[in-house]
C-alpha cells in the first residue's frame, strides 16, 4: 500500500466517524411533535387571574398595552417558583388578602386606593412593594414594555451624552 492511499483511507475513516454523530444529531432534531413538559404553576388559575388584575391596576393599558397584556402576571408566577419559602408565604398571604377584599369586583379607583393602602404596612418587608417592583421589572423588560412604553431604536445613532429629556420624549429601552 502506498503512503498516499493510506492517508486517503485514514482521512475517509476519520471523516465517517465525525460525520456519523453530526448526521444523527441532525436527523434526531427533525421531530414533528415537540415534547412540552407540564408547566408547574405556583398560583392556581383563580389567583393567577387575580394577579393579572393587580398588575393591570399597577400598570394599566393607556396608549400602550398594560402589564397584563405583556404577560407580567405569568412571569411573576414563574418567578415565584424560585422564591424562598418565606417569600412564597408572603406572596400567598398578600394574594389571599387581596382576594378576600373582593378586589375583582371593585371599581378602578377603589382598586387603586386599596393597593395604595397595602403600601402603608409597617415592617422591613413589604410584600406589595416587592410585587410592584416585580411588575415594573417584568413590564419594562418585556417586548411590549420595551418597544411600546419606552422609546426603542434597535440600531442606535450617534452618542450624545447630555441632552434635555424634552428633546428625547420618553425613557429609552436598552
C-alpha positions in Angstrom: 0.0 0.0 0.0 1.3 3.4 -0.9 1.5 6.2 1.6 -0.9 8.4 -0.4 -3.6 5.6 -0.3 -3.1 5.1 3.5 -3.5 8.8 4.2 -6.6 9.0 2.0 -8.2 5.9 3.7 -7.4 7.2 7.2 -8.9 10.6 6.3 -12.0 8.8 5.0 -12.4 6.8 8.2 -12.0 9.9 10.4 -14.5 11.8 8.3 -17.1 9.0 8.5 -16.6 8.8 12.3 -17.1 12.5 12.8 -20.0 12.9 10.3 -21.9 10.0 11.8 -22.5 11.9 15.0 -23.4 15.1 13.1 -25.9 13.2 10.9 -27.6 11.5 13.8 -27.9 14.9 15.6 -29.5 16.5 12.5 -31.9 13.6 12.0 -32.9 13.4 15.6 -33.7 17.2 15.5 -36.3 16.6 12.8 -39.1 15.5 15.0 -42.5 16.8 14.1 -44.0 17.0 17.6 -42.1 18.9 20.3 -42.4 17.4 23.7 -43.6 20.0 26.2 -43.2 19.4 29.9 -46.1 20.0 32.1 -46.0 23.6 33.3 -45.8 24.0 37.0 -47.7 26.9 38.5 -47.2 28.4 41.9 -50.6 30.1 41.9 -53.8 28.4 40.9 -55.8 29.7 37.9 -58.1 31.9 40.1 -55.2 33.5 41.9 -53.3 33.9 38.6 -56.3 35.8 37.1 -56.4 38.0 40.2 -52.7 38.7 39.9 -53.4 39.7 36.3 -55.9 42.2 37.6 -53.5 43.5 40.2 -50.6 44.0 37.7 -53.0 45.7 35.3 -54.0 48.1 38.0 -50.3 48.9 38.7 -49.5 49.4 35.0 -52.8 49.9 33.2 -53.5 49.9 29.5 -53.2 53.5 28.1 -51.7 54.4 24.8 -49.5 51.4 25.2 -50.6 47.9 26.4 -50.7 47.2 30.1 -48.9 44.8 32.3 -51.5 42.0 31.8 -51.1 42.2 28.0 -47.3 41.9 28.5 -47.8 38.7 30.5 -46.3 40.1 33.7 -48.6 38.1 35.9 -47.4 34.8 34.3 -43.7 35.9 34.7 -44.3 36.6 38.4 -46.0 33.2 38.8 -42.9 31.6 37.2 -40.5 33.6 39.3 -42.5 32.7 42.5 -41.4 29.1 41.9 -37.9 30.1 42.7 -38.7 32.3 45.7 -37.7 31.3 49.2 -40.4 29.6 51.3 -40.7 32.8 53.3 -41.2 35.0 50.2 -43.7 32.4 48.8 -45.6 32.6 52.0 -45.7 36.4 51.9 -46.9 36.4 48.3 -49.6 33.8 49.1 -50.7 35.9 52.1 -50.7 39.0 50.0 -52.8 37.4 47.3 -55.1 36.0 49.9 -55.7 39.4 51.5 -56.3 40.9 48.0 -58.8 38.1 47.2 -60.7 38.4 50.5 -61.2 42.1 49.9 -63.3 41.4 46.8 -60.7 43.1 44.6 -62.0 41.8 41.3 -65.4 43.4 41.9 -64.1 46.9 42.8 -64.0 49.9 40.5 -60.7 51.1 39.1 -60.5 53.9 41.7 -61.3 51.5 44.6 -58.7 49.1 43.3 -56.0 51.8 43.2 -56.8 53.1 46.7 -56.8 49.5 48.1 -53.4 48.8 46.6 -52.1 52.1 47.9 -53.3 51.1 51.4 -51.1 48.0 51.1 -48.1 50.2 50.9 -48.7 51.6 54.4 -47.8 48.3 56.1 -45.2 48.6 58.9 -42.1 46.5 58.9 -39.0 45.8 57.0 -40.5 43.5 54.4 -43.4 44.9 52.4 -44.8 42.2 50.0 -46.8 44.7 47.9 -43.6 46.8 47.3 -41.9 43.6 46.1 -44.9 42.9 43.8 -44.8 46.4 42.4 -41.0 46.1 41.7 -41.5 42.7 40.0 -44.4 44.2 37.9 -42.2 47.1 36.8 -39.2 44.9 36.1 -41.3 42.4 34.2 -43.2 45.0 32.2 -40.2 47.1 31.1 -38.1 44.1 30.2 -40.9 42.6 28.1 -41.1 43.2 24.4 -44.3 45.2 24.7 -42.9 47.4 27.5 -39.6 48.0 25.8 -40.9 48.7 22.3 -44.2 50.5 23.1 -43.9 52.1 26.5 -40.2 53.1 26.2 -38.5 54.7 23.2 -36.8 51.9 21.3 -34.3 52.1 18.5 -32.7 48.7 17.5 -29.8 50.4 15.7 -28.8 53.5 17.7 -27.3 56.6 16.1 -24.6 58.8 17.5 -23.8 59.1 21.2 -24.9 62.4 22.6 -24.1 62.3 26.4 -26.1 65.4 27.6 -29.5 66.1 26.1 -32.6 67.5 27.7 -35.4 65.0 28.2 -37.8 67.2 26.5 -36.0 66.6 23.2 -36.0 62.8 23.7 -39.6 62.5 24.7 -39.5 59.4 26.9 -37.1 57.0 28.6 -35.2 54.6 26.3 -35.1 50.8 26.3 -31.7 49.3 26.1 
